[in-house]
Amino acid sequence: MISYTLRCDQGHDFDSWFQSASAYDALEKAGHLSCAVCGSATVGKAVMAPRITKGGETDAAPMALSAPGSDAERALAEMRQKVEENSDYVGDKFADEARAMHLGDAPERSIYGEANLQQAKALVDDGVPVMPLPFKPKKKLS
């Protein structure tokens, strides 16, 4: 396992673990990396100092990767939790579900999911009240 400090094009730094340097390279090349703070897909390795310990020495326990490290990360984690607890995940059916609710063909409820740029633009152009989330949804269908 290897830990890298990553930085997005918006200047957010965050740490992430990878199985190996080549695993990181493969994920980066495939575009599967995103900022833990803002969701930007433009992410790369940040300048970082190696963590070296001498035999028997231990550093303070590192912060868990799942724990938010800044006020912005905490706020984003709280927002994600509220969205996930109070909305239905509809996956790639988001545009269809949002449009059906807007037209009165489906009961109104809070939903979240995924839409491509064309679908999102069409919803906005048609007056469907939608907004992008500042994080990528966890892919789960209930």
PyMOL commands that set and color helices and strands:
alter all, ss='L'
color gray80, all
select helices_A, chain A and resi 21-29+71-86+94-103+117-125
alter helices_A, ss='H'
color red, helices_A
select strands_A, chain A and resi 2-8+13-18+43-45+88-91+111-113
alter strands_A, ss='S'
color yellow, strands_A
deselect
rebuild
show_as cartoon
